[in-house]
Each structure stands twice: as structure tokens, then as C-alpha cells.
Amino acid sequence: MRCHFFDNIEFKITARKNNKCPRWVKTCIRLFFGGLTFFVAVAFPFLPSLSLLLLGIAFVPMSYAYPCFM
């Protein structure tokens, strides 16, 4: 069974270049998206705690500056 996502990317490259997609390009595309998927899968367990940290960094200066504008 083939993945339609990669077939769609290969079709777009083939349509743009009017030439067959080389095997090394297919391999690079699959490795890139496989690595991207792996990175997201590893990073997601830490996002709830990381989002609290980023939210605090973003809104603490605003909470100090907002009363000055009132």
C-alpha cells in the first residue's frame, strides 16, 4: 500500500518539472517528513509545560505595563 501524501508530492514535482521524479528526491522527501514527524512526536509530551513558560514570558511584561496605560 502506497502513501497518498508522498504520491501527491511526487505528482506536484513531476507536473512542475515535466520530468520523472528521481529516486533520490523521493528518498529525501520521505526522510525529511519522517524526521519532522519524529520531532513532533518527541516534542509533544513537553509542550504543555513549555507553553506555560512561554505564556509567562509573554504576558508578565504586559501585566506590568498595562496599569500604566489605564
N, C-alpha and C positions, 0 to 999 in steps of 0.2 A: 504494500500500500504506500503510495507516494503522498507527500505532504503538499497540499494545495497552496500553502503560503509560499514555499520555495518555487513551486511551478509558476506562480503569478509573478514573482520577482524575475525569474528566468525569462518569462514571456515579455515583460517590460524591457529587459535588456536586449532581447532579440529583436523586438519591434523598433527600438531606438537605433540600434546599430545595423539593422538589416543583415545580420550575420548570426551564425550559430554561437551560443554562449560556450566559451571554453570550459573545460573540466576544472581548471584551477580556480576560475571565477566562482563556479558553483561551490567548490570546496571552501573558498574564503568566505562566501556569504553564509554558508552553514556554520562555519566555525565562529564567525562574528556573532550571529544571532544565538548560537548555543552558549557562547561566553556571556552575552548580555543576559540571557535567561538565567544562567547560573549566578551571575552577580546579583540580580534582583531577588532570586530565591534565597541567597545568603544574607542580603541586606534587609529583607522584610522583617525578620524577627526583631531587629533593633530599631525599626522606625518609630514605634510608639514612644519609646523613651527619648529618642533623638528629636522627635517632633516637639516634645515638651521643652527640651533645651533650646531649640531654635525659636519657639514661641516666646520663651522668656527673654531671649536675647533681643528679639524684635520689638516686644511691647514694653519692656521696662523703661527704656529711654522715653517712650511716648507717654507712659504714665507719669513721669516726672515733668515733661514739658507741657502736657495738656492743661494742668491747672493754671499755667501762666497765660494761656490764651483765653481763659474764661472771663 
